[in-house]
Amino acid sequence: MKNANWKINAFALATTLGVAYVFCAIFDALFPPFGLLAWLAPASPWPIAGSLTAFITGFVLFTAAGFVLGALYGATWGFWSKRLK
C-alpha cells in the first residue's frame, strides 16, 4: 500500500471535483445567471451547462481533471517526501 499514495490522492480529488460539479450544477439550475458553470461555460470548448449532455460532459471533465491533478499531487508528494528526508 506504500506505493498507492498517488491512487488515493487521485481518487479523492476526482470524487471531490465530481461532487463539487454536481453542487455547481444544482446551484446553476436554481439560480441560472449567477452560477459558476454559467460563468465557465463561455470559456469551455465543450458544453458544460444547459442540457443533460452538457451536464454529463462537464461531470466527466471535472472528474477526469480531479483524477489527473490528484495523481500528479500524489506522485510529486511521494517523490519530494523521500527527497527531503
C-alpha positions as CSV (number, residue, x, y, z in Angstrom):
1,M,0.0,0.0,0.0
2,K,3.0,2.2,0.3
3,N,3.2,3.0,-3.4
4,A,-0.5,3.6,-3.7
5,N,-0.3,7.2,-2.5
6,W,-1.0,8.7,-5.9
7,K,-4.0,6.4,-6.3
8,I,-5.6,7.5,-3.0
9,N,-5.0,11.2,-3.8
10,A,-6.2,10.8,-7.4
11,F,-9.5,9.1,-6.4
12,A,-10.1,11.5,-3.5
13,L,-9.7,14.6,-5.7
14,A,-11.7,13.1,-8.5
15,T,-14.5,12.4,-6.1
16,T,-14.3,15.8,-4.6
17,L,-14.4,17.6,-8.0
18,G,-17.2,15.3,-9.2
19,V,-19.3,16.2,-6.2
20,A,-18.4,19.9,-6.5
21,Y,-19.6,19.8,-10.1
22,V,-22.9,18.3,-9.1
23,F,-23.4,21.0,-6.5
24,C,-22.5,23.7,-9.0
25,A,-25.0,22.2,-11.5
26,I,-27.7,22.2,-8.8
27,F,-26.9,25.9,-8.0
28,D,-27.0,26.8,-11.7
29,A,-30.3,25.1,-12.1
30,L,-31.8,27.1,-9.1
31,F,-30.1,30.4,-9.9
32,P,-29.3,30.4,-13.6
33,P,-27.4,33.7,-14.2
34,F,-25.3,33.5,-11.1
35,G,-23.7,30.1,-11.1
36,L,-20.1,29.1,-11.5
37,L,-20.9,26.8,-14.5
38,A,-22.7,29.6,-16.3
39,W,-19.6,31.7,-15.8
40,L,-17.2,29.0,-17.0
41,A,-19.4,27.8,-20.0
42,P,-18.3,30.5,-22.5
43,A,-14.6,29.7,-21.9
44,S,-15.1,26.0,-22.3
45,P,-14.6,24.4,-25.7
46,W,-17.2,21.7,-24.8
47,P,-20.7,22.4,-23.4
48,I,-20.7,22.0,-19.6
49,A,-24.1,23.6,-18.7
50,G,-27.6,23.9,-20.1
51,S,-28.6,20.3,-21.1
52,L,-28.3,16.7,-20.0
53,T,-25.5,16.1,-22.5
54,A,-23.6,19.1,-21.2
55,F,-24.1,18.0,-17.6
56,I,-22.6,14.6,-18.4
57,T,-19.7,16.1,-20.3
58,G,-18.9,18.6,-17.6
59,F,-19.2,15.9,-14.9
60,V,-16.8,13.7,-16.8
61,L,-14.4,16.6,-17.4
62,F,-14.3,17.7,-13.8
63,T,-13.9,14.1,-12.6
64,A,-11.1,13.4,-15.0
65,A,-9.3,16.6,-14.2
66,G,-9.6,15.8,-10.5
67,F,-8.1,12.3,-11.1
68,V,-5.2,13.8,-13.1
69,L,-4.5,16.5,-10.6
70,G,-4.7,14.1,-7.7
71,A,-2.4,11.6,-9.4
72,L,0.2,14.4,-10.0
73,Y,-0.1,15.6,-6.4
74,G,0.3,12.1,-5.1
75,A,3.3,11.3,-7.3
76,T,5.1,14.5,-6.5
77,W,4.3,14.2,-2.8
78,G,5.8,10.7,-2.8
79,F,8.9,11.9,-4.7
80,W,9.5,15.0,-2.6
81,S,8.8,13.4,0.8
82,K,11.6,10.9,0.0
83,R,13.9,13.6,-1.4
84,L,13.6,16.0,1.5
85,K,14.3,13.4,4.3
